[in-house]
Amino acid sequence: MKQSKLARGNGEVKHKTEDERKTKVQLIGELAEMRQQIVELEAHAKQIYPVMDESTREFIAISNQLKHNLAERVKELRCLYGIAAISEKSEITLDELYQEVANLLPSSWQYPEVCCARITTEDKEFRTANYRDTKWKLCSDIKVGGVKAGAVEVNYLEERPALDEGPFSREERRLINAVAEQMGRVTERKRAEKELVRLSNAVRMSTDSIVISDLDGKIIDVNEATLKMYGTDDKRDLIGKDSFELIAPEELKKALAGTKEVLEKGYVTSREYHIITKDGGRVPVEMSIAIMKEADGKPIGFVGVSRDITERKQAEEELEARKRRLESYIESMVDGVVISDLEGTTVDINKACLELLGYKRKEDVVGRPGFIRAISKKDMPEIDALLEGIIKKGYIKDREITVLAQDRREIPILFSATLIEDPQGKPTSIFTVFKDITERKKAEKRLQESEEKLRVMFGSITDGVIVTDLTGTVVEANDGAAHLVGYSNKEELIGRNAFEFVSPKGTSPGENGVHNLDCGW
């Protein structure tokens, strides 16, 4: 982007102010007046030259003084013009400028042969090679924006005749003040130019589109990123174009309302639009707009910064699709699912869980205490341990608890929960699964009852009965079997091999102290 165009956004930098021109005009006026006086005096001298008396000598002294004063004013004028010439060097830095001006100053004073100079800034100083701080000093502050930013100093290394301010004349006081004022203006301009270059580079290198337009919305300038977004490499495709023509037609009303808001507030941020490209394509962008003003606050145009959010939109759409798929999956689960915040308030609940707890609508549960409210009183003492386990480990799995339905029915469930964290690892919510184990509990109860009946029947049989695994190891026996083989109780048989108690055919009963045991083989 051309620097001259960007400068319009900040107000054009003025190289010379009215005060500076006034100082130079005054010096030029004085020079002209002195020249006229010298001409008149010299004409008068020719008339009285034949009579060389005291008045003639007085005239000559006055003439010489005027010539001296004229020479001093010429030096002062050369000083101011010299500073202006130095400051106009395009590549000169502020440090180089300060040094050159410091070197220029001594020649503009009445006694240059014993004069030295120094310019100080906030953290640096620039001095002539012969600089020495003396008691014969003239100083003036450099101010930028009304704040002291440095000083200009002139010293005499030797004593000189006293004038208006020590050895310095009032004209020299006026000159050093003018120099300090001029240095303040130059400093401010150079800093502005440096900042302008920095901003210009930032705009040029920015990956965001930057468009500058006038108050009517006509495009004045654009950066490379804008050309790329628009689909062209020629600025002429955009310069002079109405910036509103780049906005999708259905969003034009919103864009006009945004412009009105900019004029009222000075800016708007993060507004989403679709840009129409050169080939008719559409690019989703996030746009921020600010008004540009002159130094006096007068609006002169707009600057708009737009960021292509195509990838972000695609990611948002993919995230939304994944969210819908996850919600569909959760909704189709046969187990109950509750998503709660860290305080236990229900954020979401699936259909299976609503049915399990006897609710008809999500609105009856969402926003209220979640699984904590559903836990029965007898399991409430475990709630602290459950929550602690979730927070510390990040999950708990298959914990049997009892929950209460809306009608106060007790429902046995397997409770599992997982801690959900954000991308930074900060816990945000709890994903809970309720698995109804009512039928399993009923089956377990029926099995226990059946086993109890079997145990009673098994124990009441008077014949000896043993049960073995496939290797012949005794896993169960009744007291009758224990007595048959000479043991006092059945526990002594458990774990033994049944073949130990079987006599070979032909062996008489009771041989070796072991009874025959008919296993029914």
Buried (B, 14 or more C-beta within 10 A) or exposed (E): BEEEEBBBBBBEBEEBEEEBEEBBEBBEEBBEEBEEBBEEBEEEEEEEEEEEEEEBEEBEEEBEEBBEBBEBBBBBBBBBEBBBEBBEEEEBEBEEBBBBBBBBBBBBBBBEEBBBBBBBBEEEBBBBEEBEEEEBBBEBBBBBEEEEBBBBBBBBBEEBEEBEEBBBBEBBBBBBBBBBBBBBBBBBBBBBBEEBEEBBEEBBEBEBBBBBBBEEBBBBBBBBBBBEBBEBEEBEBBEEBEBBEBBBEEBEEEBEEBBEBBEEEEEBEEBEBBBBBBEEEEBBBBBBBBBBBEEEEEBBBBBBBBBBBEEEEEEEEEEEEEEEEEEEEBEEBEBBBBBBBBEBBBBBBBBBBBEBBBBEEBEBBBEEEBBBBBBBEEBEEBBEEBBEBBEEEEEBEEBEBBBBBEEEEEBBBBBBBBBBEEEEEEBEBBBBBBBBBEEEBEEEEEEEEEEEEEEEEBEEEEEBBBEBEEEBEBEBBBBBBBBBBEBEEBEBBBEBEBEEBBBEEEEEEEEEEBBBBEBEE
